[in-house]
Amino acid sequence: MQSINQVMEGVLALDEESRLGVEFDIQPIPGDTEVIQVLVNGQEELPIFVTASDDQILCICYLWSEDEIKSDSKVEMLESMLDMNMPMPLSSFGRIDDKYAIFGAMSTGSTAQDMAVELTMLHDNAIDAIDALLPYLK
Amino acid sequence: MTGLFKKLITAFRGGAREVGEAVVDMNAIRIYEQEIADARNNLARAKQDLTGVIAKEMQAERDIKRINTELERYEQHAIDALNKGREDLAEEVAVKIAELEAERGNHEAAKKQFHAHVERLKDIMKQTEATIRQHERELAMVRTTESVQKATRSITDNYGAGATRLLDAKSSLERIKKRQMDFSDRMAAADALDKESGSGSLDDKLKSAGIGDTSGGSSEVMARLKKRAGGQG
């Protein structure tokens, strides 16, 4: 079982074709748990945080917090998120504390290519989700 | 078995995380791991016991078969003895037959017990397997919850308490879109610029008007060379 550091190093080592031309910026976050911050195509507004449980790798992209939601449209927003959960490739909606997020879970045995695809997809899904659900935000 | 989903949902709803309490008791993971290890041990032991009891059941079955064969033989002897008028012998055989039947009765009773034991062990094993599956599922949930908690702590510590992002979603999206638009605007502008006023485009225009570097390629060169050759020749 590889560490997330190893997987991310593999991602950086991929040739342009394998990453479909996407650029990744990687920065470890200090702390006693290994968390790596990934910027896709330099977009610092939507960092993806990569961390590992002992049997899976979690990639988390925060969307918005509770206080950004219009209170009277929250139920509709949640319904839309549930509706979108299945068609959304590789990612799922989730909530961590008071922050809504999109995340992906992968096996610790995933290849660098798998990871590149996951991160790219997650990033694109996040932008699409914010765009689609913007009407529910203040 | 308590449903862990329910417990977690209740804990999250109670704002346990916001208050900074650990949703996951540090002991919970250790307890799960221990219970799974114990259950696996029990399962292994039950499997061993099962093998032993099945063997005993099979042995009892063989004994019963053996005795049945002997009984047939002695019954035949008794009948033969009676046919020969030897009632005294027939009586001796009858005693032997009675003994054998008693022995068979013992083996049959034992076989019944072994069989019941086998069934019990199989039930225990099924239950233990189900317990292991359940615990492993719950352990995975607990481990993931703990990982996410730890990661979130690292992230919020790094970005400052209460903030996990630089901007809110709306502003983030606006910035991203603007950057994408700027990029495609720049691309379109460069394209247009090149078409309208680039030297490359002027050369094209001149060329099609037959002005300037109008070398028509090798055929024109050959024509020119032939002319010169003809002039010198």
Interface residues (C-beta under 8 A of the other chain):
Chain A: I29 P30 G31 D32 T33 V35 Q43 E44 E45 L46 P47 F49 T51 A52 S53 D54 D55 Q56 L58 I60 Y62 L63 W64 S65 E68 I96 D97 D98 K99 I127 I130 D131 L134 L137
Chain B: R17 E18 A140 R143 T144 E146 S147 V148 K150 A151 T152 R153 S154 I155 D157 N158 T164 R165 L166 L167 D168 A169 K170 S171 S172 L173 R175 I176 R179
